[in-house]
Amino acid sequence: NQVLEMFDHAYSNYMEHAYPADELMPLTCRGRVRGQEPSRGDVDDALGKFSLTLIDTLDTLVVLNKTKEFEEAVKKVIKDVNLDNDIVVSVFETNIRVLGGLLGGHSVAIMLKEKGECMQWYNGELLHMAKELGYKLLPAFNTTSGLPYPRVNLKFGVRHPEARTGTETDTCTACAGTLILEFAALSRFTGTSIFEEYARKALDFIWEKRQRSSNLVGVTINIHTGDWVRKDSGVGAGIDSYYEYLLKAYVLLGDDSFLERFNTHYDAIMRYISQPPLLLDVHIHKPMLNARTWMDSLLAFFPGLQVLKGDIRPAIETHEMLYQVIKKHNFLPEAFTTDFRVHWAQHPLRPEFAESTYFLYKATGDPYYLEVGKTLIENLNKYARVPCGFAAMKDVRTGSHEDRMDSFFLAEMFKYLYLLFADKEDMIFDIEDYIFTTEAHLLPLWLSTTNQTISRKNTTTEYTELDDSNFDWTCPNTQILFPNDPMFAQSIREPLKNVVDKSCPRGISRVEESLGSGPKPPLRARDFMASNPEHLEILKKMGVSLIHLKDGRVQLVQHAVQAASSLDAEDGLRFMQEMIELSSQQQKEQQLPPRAVQIVSHPFFGRVVLTAGPAQFGMDLSKHKEGTRGFVATIKPYNGCSEITNPEAVKEKIALMQRGQCMFAEKARNIQKAGAIGGIVIDDNEGSSSDTAPLFQMAGDGKNTDDITIPMLFLFNKEGNIILDAIREYEAVEVLLSDKAKDRATIFKGKMIPNYIIDSNLEMENMDQKLSENDSHKQNSEEATSGSQDVGAVSEEREGGGESSGVADSGSLSPADADSASVSISNQDSYVPGTDEAGAPEPACTSGDNQPQEQKTETESNSKVNWDNKVQPMESILADWNEDIEAFEMMEKDEL
């Protein structure tokens, strides 16, 4: 029931505030229309002005037994949606979300029509639209390899003068390998074989280009030559659904070659990438060498795929590790390190973990997974729910929000959560008759015997000799396994309970393990001391030279050809990569972390959290855990650059002012003199947003700023306008300035607030109505401070949860910001990563202290922090090892 209520909240707000736009912007309560909002880069390639969220949600409505809403939604799609727009979209995203959404909608529509209860008027209209879209995607396949271009213009195709696309040379493996389910289903529904043929050709080509000795595939491939552009391999971003579709294509289409390919890849994954409970990227040519020391959130789908494969034990292990990370940070960060610190802090409400939770519960019947699902529901309501829907997390450490609610949140998250808790009688059809696409769309299993227009020949054995003894062609009978040993799953999970908080995994590679008690394990970057002669000798052996610079810094350069052996050269390569990451980490930790502005008055009640830039002066909010709370007031003059002329309006309030015309510190002194208890500077650059701009720090004015004692925060224009709009609508607006978003139990302790803040089972509209019935003329300040019982405190784990990076723009902060394996270290003999500022206990295996931070003061005009890690290029020196080093260099361009 709670999942249904949450879905209604998200869906009704999309339909009311956003439709026919592609997505809802839940903080500003409006639709996201491509071209009318600041570009978010590749993320916007999913938007095609085709009411994306509605199409993506069609079959979810039927799963949730909302057949009336489904019928209305189908009529809207048929009547309103235009697929002939002059707009460039991602082939991959359009296939899984729009084509998959139309086919899933068609699948459940014909099922409902057959039952005779509703949809009697339906005559395959969604399938006709799917076929039209299929033909619009086909021009992307006009390559010699058969791999599709990554983007296509819905109106003009590719390479047309007006198409504005078709010049790309690279695509990701998942992008080209995640087509077969939708394209084959379209062929079998319509009897038009061309779609399945193109999708099979792309899959065949990727299979042929796999690395033959490791049987792994890279992340990025050249669509014309088939050369691997990025040679690192894992099960997360860029590859994930390629593996998923091989196994599911066997299930849906019954072609043994797909299963044989999947089993070959799976064997390689378990041999090289799986380091239980971790799944770490490796180099396809040297699979014993880890390619990075962090994991991305998209790999959370993999335990669910392992359940489908029938390999339950590692599924339980990885799922438990991910759950512990969620318990630490409330959500799964976009990327996290092998010692479970935040690497990229965003969380766009991804559903992959809920998907794996559902599959594990279906396989084991273990009620533990119901508790996991309950945790997911509670966290969504507690931290992501806002008045107009659910907002993505901008930073899991501060709890700040992003004005974003992706279509997959409605298409997948609620579907999997509902199915997790639903009994058979809660469903109006048998879910076992369908297979889920990667976007959780439903395709009927009877397609396997319909319109088989493709000549199925087993192409797999042309490329490899398969040893069938390695493969189980049947799944284990979990009905026997789990009832007979009810402690089975618990015995696997138990050792992982404390892995996130109390252990300090070394991420030892298999090369080190193979050394056993023989030679010493390779020198790790975290242990390196420039003053240790033994360490310098090891560096020399690895081909790494150490240069003392005049300014006191130490520079490390690797000449791989000078290494004592190829194994030493590999160790040196790993050492340099670790050093780059450690250096990047130190640079991050020298910056102040982002802060939070939380709107606590009616009707927000703490549910909207804005990402704010910190100031290098004034009150340090990280040392005042309760933060600063007060009503906001706009100052006069608005720029705050002279004496405040309305001090009576500002006294004991948090002053709002505009950026520009004088130093930040001068603004702070003027509002402090007028009696303000804090200040918020709003960017004067129209349309600027924390969604698209890197974090901004306000610098001092070069003078002593000890006289400034109030907190000062900076909001970009878009976030600032959310507060200004709230003032216009509600007059009295109260905010909390803090280092991270506070639990509503803390904010409203001892005060009356509406029950729905505690219990999210009620709809928002009902609650706001109750408030207005009580006293429609009461000031919002009274409503916000009127009394409450405890809602449940924020977990203590969260206090020490994330790393103390102050970075909002993940794109510019990849550990491999270096152009090559060269890194400089400032003024220190020993080099170790800094411990978390927030008070987490220091792991036993970490030694050393943070280096003192050099304070810089800059004028406002030049106060944007330089986030770039500048390092000297070494491509000429490393020419002999370009193949191995490429994987690390390309990580700079990693995108999730």
Secondary structure by P-SEA (a helix, b strand, c coil): caaaaaaaaaaaaaaaccccccccccccccccccccccccccccccccccaaaaaaaaaaaaaacaaaaaaaaaaaaaccccccccbbbbaaaaaacaaaaaaaaaaaaaaaaaaccccccccaaaaaaaaaaaaaaccccccccccccccccccccccccccccccccccccccccccaaaaaaaaaacccaaaaaaaaaaaaaaaaacccccccccccccccccccccccccccccccaaaaaaaaaaaacccaaaaaaaaaaaaaaaaccccccbbbbbbcccccccccccccccccaaaaaaaaacccaaaaaaaaaaaaaaaacccccccccccccccccccccccaaaaaaaaaaaacccaaaaaaaaaaaaaaacccccccccccccccccccccccccccccccaaaaaaaacccccccccccccccccccbbbbbccccccccccccccccccccccccccccccccaaaaaaaaccaaaaaaaccccccccccccccccaaaaaacccccccccccccccccaaaaaaaaaacbbbbbccccbbbbbbcccccccaaaaaaaaaaaaaaaaaaaaaaaaacccbbbbbbccccccccbbbbbbbbccccccccccccbbbbbbbcccccccccccccccccccbbbbbbccccaaaaaaaaaaacccbbbbbbcccccccccccbbbbbccccccccccbbbbbbcaaaaaaaaaaaaaccbbbbbbccccccccccccccccccccccccccaaaaaaaaaaacccccaaaaaaccccccccccccccccccccccccccccccccccccbbbbccccbbbbbcccccccccccbbbbbcbbbbbbbccccccccccbbbbbccccccccccccccccccccccc
